[in-house]
């Protein structure tokens, strides 16, 4: 089950069961097999848990010039676990005599474990032994053993690794022979046959990586593999994605678009509810830019609507899974009350599990059955008239979506970077060749460090000035390479600047993808000259994670502006392990005076239970607290309250009808880098909970700066200024006062309608 769906809970359960089975008496028939399988399971678990290594290597595949593929250190506990797995495999083999029929299986298992360790270490140290073990298994095992094709495909994969190191042509000859043998000895519709086809495609690629002699055969092999129903979804996905990459290298954009679309479909299906959140995150971390690559292929075919559809389908997958079970099904109730009741019942069962808690045993089995029932009821619903796209997230109608202003989707991929502009019911593409993905990652790396260094009191003044210059350089780069071409295509630059700064500016929604989502497009501009000049001079910027998220927030009826908002203020001036927020209580008191009747939870009152309870009864919420953000890990995106923390899952699980959340904490609109396309951060969690608009930050802000922005914003909000315009007004005023200090005003942004 782990190999099929990357289900980490199933793998953990397997290790536990196999540990018990391995302790049975040595002379029992099952003991050597249990030892061997435990070795394999431990190897898989060690590499499954080693997220940092896989992340670095995955990013290196996309951006080899910008990212070092080798982490600074290999975590010793993972290395020890792999060594333990190898030792278990050796013990299993030692239990068996040379003529024991189980020996060939033990040889194969030890080879698999050694291969896993070699891949983790990124060395060739174990490969020679792996090759010898698999050759022995093939030679000594029964000719009609169903494992013969498996041993052959494992051996050919190892030979390809060895060939990559020394380019010995005889290794490729042997690998090709093994692939063709494995294909010949397996039924055409079996998973083993499909794996043999993939192996043969890999061999041909090694022979002809940059040529076209075997292109047609390679594409045909991969196409057959990804369409093989017997092959596990993860392997079908990899086959489709590799076919898309191959076609793209050959500039066969029609094939690349079709294959990359198939990869998106398979990834979405694979991520489904059967995985706990941690496993979904791990899988998405390994598979970078799937939707962006597919969209880029469609743009090569001059098909922006297809590109938008793929971006909607393949991005924000985790966020969609959080909200599917809460879908408004009033129309479904009218058409089929029985299906609506079934959907609601199964959705409630799914919502109770599969969050951050792993399941085991009968609970896990029950969850899998519930997941299958969920998929079946969704298929039944899609048969109904008008429900063909139920939970499929098509592109919203462009005219309605752009009624309040243009929407700009910036797609960043290793193939190309483009802005897809939606305005006045039309869609067009602005190519952005100067903002390629490698340059983007380089800029982000520098910018991300600079936003930390500029506030670092332990750094010298010279180092902080260097950080300030890096921030300014990045904003200038964003203006020149992205924002200026986009605004020009909209005709906004030709209108010129209103020197007085008066009069309403048009609204514009940014929808960045990939690593661009961590950079402040709304603040792009040149600020070193005497006159500041940037995006804020032409438009009022807002953000959305996807087009469907914007559609959902814009179609939700806003709260009446004539009614005074019911404001909840959460202030945690002191939290264990964090520096004190000296202005938090002061701001809470000022907001209580500005909004009579506001509810204030401060210090010990701001408990998890109290905050979650009060959020459901207020239309506005303000947080003056710390937030944790781990750029690389799953610990990201948590608000720290007096007795613990609120995760994005805690927040998103709420169901509220609310208008505005102001998250005056650090990095509340930025998630983990390894989930760049998921927009999985605190701000998006509040949107999922039911907040129509969110004000948040992209990086670290100081207590004093946040306090000044907070009070200026709320004075405008109290006067009836809409949140997006208030954020624009306050940050532009600060920009005009401190143009060369963008870290003071650029972190703040508006999300939503």
Buried (B, 14 or more C-beta within 10 A) or exposed (E): BBEBBBBBBBBBBBBBBBBEBBEEEEEEEEBBBBBBBBBBBBBBBBBBBBBBBBBBBBBBEBBEEBBEBEBEEBBEEBBEBBEBBBBBBBBBBEBBEEEEEBBBBBBBBBBBBBBBBBBBBEEBEBBEBBBEBBBBBBEEBEEEBEBBBBBBBBBBBBBBBBBEEEEEEEBBEBBBEBBBBBBEBBEEEBBBBBBBBBBBBBBBBBBBEEEEEBBEEBBEBBBBBBEBEEBBBBBBBBBBBBBBBBBBEBEBBEBBBBBBBBBBBBBBEBBBBBBBBBBBBBBBBBBBBBBBBBBBBBBBEEBBEBBBBBBBBBBBBBBBBBBBBBBEBEEBBEBBEEBBEBBBEBBEBBBEBBBEEBBEEEEBEEBBEBBBBBBEBBEBBEEBEEBEEBBEBEBBEBEEBBEBBBBBBBBBBBBBBBBBBBBEEEBEBBEBEEBBBBBBBBBBBBBBEBBEBBBEEEBEEEEBEBBBBBBBBBBBBBBBBBBBBBBEBBEBBEEEEEEEEEEEBBBBBBBBBBBBBBBBBBBBBBBEEEEBBBBBBBBBBBBBBBBBBBBBBBEBEEBEEEEBBBBBBBBBBBBEEBEEBEBBBBBBBBBBEBBEEBBBBBBEBBBBEBBBEBBBEBBBBBBBBBBBBEEBBBEBBBBBBBBBBBBBBBBBBBEBEBBBBBBBBBBBBBBBBBBBBBBBBBBBBBBBBBBBBBBBBBBBBBBEBBBBBBBBBBBBBBEEBBBBBBBBBBBBEBBEEBBBBBBBBBBBBBBBB
